[in-house]
Amino acid sequence: MTRQHSQTFYLGSLFFPAPQRPAVWAVYAACRQVDDMVDEPGADPAAEVERWWARVKRAFDGQAAEDDAVGQGLAWAAGRYPLTLDAFADLREGMRMDLAMDAQGTRYETLEQLDRYCYCVGGVIGLMIAPISGYGGEQCTIDRALRLGRAMQLTNILRDVGEDWERGRLYLPQDLMREYGVTEADIAAGRVTPSYRALLAQLAARARADYAAGRAGIPQLHGRARWAVAVAADLYEGILDELERSGYDNLTRRAVVGRGRKLGLTARAALRETMPHCSVFGRKSDLPSSA
């Protein structure tokens, strides 16, 4: 499921040590499962989300059904690593927010409301992955992981404005749209105006600030998990680079990081985490080389 649905996340996950990799994939699969229920809903998506939640709770109790492969994987991961059920509860809240948008045409009035959504469906991934990798720095590291996950989710939103519009969704904060003079009619017509570009540039800058803050926590991760998270962060931020190169046209095209650039970003991130004391890679770490 991870390889099929997210090549970027999958590529990053390959840098985890072999014992951690299945747990990372199990977490991704559980998240992907409920995301698909909302993005490709059946007759009663709200009920499907609640059934998913019941299966997650059974997995955390070590009682996943034998025919529930994702639940079995999550039960194994939760039994081996200190995953928290609260993170999945917050993800459930985020899925409910999407369902409200689908059913009621809900819009996020403020950036703070959008931040809450990004935390629920993206930031919580940091809460799920950090316990698998192991980390130092306590709550500070978790806070940085949350910001990194939020940055990735905001990147997804900025990439997918046109595709989301086709689903009847619009995540751009209404107050910022009014500030920049961008209307829903502009988006429906695919008009990439200077005002629209300026709005996206502000949100992209916010995402980049979260990437920078999130990367500050990577040295606190244990072992090769640093590589995995650094690669994923660089690949996701690369989407913002492509979006900027396209003149912020996310209404008629999709920003995609090409294979060659993915390989280059992967190598750069891995080298940066392998050589943490070398300033040529843009960061110096105060951790001992044996950490």
Secondary structure, DSSP 8 states (H G I E B T S, - for coil): -HHHH-HHHHHHHTTS-TTTHHHHHHHHHHHHHHHHHHHS--S-HHHHHHHHHHHHHHHHTT---TT-HHHHHHHHHHHHS---HHHHHHHHHHHHHHHHHHHH-----SHHHHHHHHIIIIIHHHHHHHHHH-BSSHHHHHHHHHHHHHHHHHHHHHHTHHHHHHTT---S-HHHHHHHT--HHHHHHT---HHHHHHHHHHHHHHHHHHHHHHTTGGGB-TTHHHHHHHHHHHHHHHHHHHHHTTS--SSS-----HHHHHHHHHHHHHHHHSTT-GGGT----S-TT-
